Amino acid sequence: MKQYHVPVYKTRLEKVGTTDTDRIEITSSKEAADFILPYLRFRATEEVVSIYLDHAGRLLGSEVVHIGSPTSSQFDVRTILKSALLAECSKLIIAHNHPIGKVTEVTEEDINATAAIAVGCQQVGIDFCDHIIVNDSGEIISLGKIVEEIMKNEEDRTIHQGSTDSRS
């Protein structure tokens, strides 16, 4: 029997620095936006940032999970969830910027990415709190209501799939 060399991997989250600050609690979309706006506001390209929180909403850390172009960015759900799991967070907030254009111009890609992340988080037991979009004018929009609708629809779908049809 021929022997194959199979690589063995170790996946880990690497802390690359710290910020001296008081313990930060993020319990609302406004607080999340206030936290991330100084970082994302004047970026020349779209960047996606994950914000990791514990069960009480205390900040565990944040991470740039993707840097895109001036007009778009990719949301790799697997990468976002992997990092969230490695950070051992209970709650997740995603934020990204629109360097060109208004934040009120929520794209279909923004909504689809929000839905995919919300469903993925539900499957791994992480509370997906919000998806926040900012621009260089300091405008902010929260997709929190969309997250709530997605989760309600997902719960309804799960309940419907689990029920039996009494007419058969």
N, C-alpha and C positions, 0 to 999 in steps of 0.2 A: 504494500500500500504506500502510495506516494505521500510524503509529508509536505504540508504547506505552511509557510510562515504567515500567520495572521496577526495584523497589528492589534495591539491592546491600547485602548485610549483611556485617558482620565480627563473628565470634563470638570471644570471648576470655574467659579467666578472669581476674578482677581481684583482686589481692591487696589486702585491705582493712585489713591490720594484721599485726603480728608479735608473737610472744611470746618474751621472752628466756628461754632454757632451754638446758641441755646437749642435745646431739644425742640424740634419743629413738629407741630401737629397740623395735619391737613384734614379738615373735616368738611370742607365745602369746595365747590368748584372755584369760587372766588379765591380761597386760600391757595388752591393748587395753581391757579393762574398767576397769583401774586408771586408764588415761589418760582415759577418757570419763566415768566415774562422777561426778567433781566437777561437770562441766558439766550432765549430764542429770538428776541425782538429784532435785532439788527443783523441776523445771519443772512449771508448772500445766497445760500442754498437752503432747500427744505431739509430740516432735520427732524427725526423722530426720537423722542425721549421717553423712556419708561421711568415712572416714579413709583418706588416700592415703599409700601406702608405696612406696619404691623396691624394687629387686630383692632387697636385703639386709634388708628390713624396717625401714629407717630412715624416720622420719616426714617426709613432704614437706609435709603440711598437713592440715587438716580443714575441713569446710564443713557448715553446716546446710542441707540440701537441701529440707526441708519442715517447716512448723509446722502442726499439725493442731488438733484439739479435745481436750478432756480425756479422751475415750474412744476416739479413733481418729486415724489419720494415713494419708495416701496415700503410696504408693511409686511415683513416676513413674520407671520404669526408664530411659526416654530421657534424662531430666534427670540422673539419677545417672551413667549411662554417658558422657554428654557432658562432664560436669564431670570425671570420672575421666580421660577422654582428654585434656582440656585441661590437667589437672594433670600429664600424662605419667607417671602412676603405673604401676608394674608389678603392684602388689597393692592390693586394696581390702577394707576392712572397713566394714560398715554397722552402725550402732547406733541404737537408739531406746528411748524410755522408755515405761513404763506408769504414768502418774501415779496412776491409780485401779486397784487390783487387784494381784494377785500376778504376778510374772514367770513363774511356773510355768504360768500360764494362757496358753500359746502359742495364738494364734488360727489359724484356717484362713487368714485374710488374711496373717498373719505367714509361714506356710509357703509360700503361693502367691507372695508377694513375694520371699521368699528364692529360690525356684525360678526365677522370672523373671530376677532379677538374676544368679544363677549362670549361667544359660544365656546371657544377654546378654554377660556378662564373657568367657565362653569364646569367643564368636563374635568378640570384638574383641581377644583375646589378653591379657586382664587376669586375674590369679589372684585369684579371689574367695575370701578366707580365712575370713570369718566374718560372722555376723549376731548381734549381742549385744543383749539386752534387759535394761534395769535398771528399778528402781522407787525410790520415795522412801525406802524402808526400807534401801536399799543392797543388796537382793537382785539377783543377776545370773544370767542364763542364756545359754548359748552355743548357737546353732543350728549350730555347726560340724559336728556329726555329720550333720545333715540336709543341709548343703551337700555333704559327702562323698558321701552317698547319691544326691543329685541328680546330681552330676557323674558318678558311676559309671553311673547309669541312662542319662544322656545319652551317655556313651561307648559303652555297650552298644547303644543305639538307633542311633548313628552306624555302628558296626561292622555291625550287622544290616542296615541300609539299604544299606551298601556291598557286602555279600556277595551272591552269586548263588545261586539255588536249584538244586542239582544234580539235582533230581528232574524238572525240566522238559525 
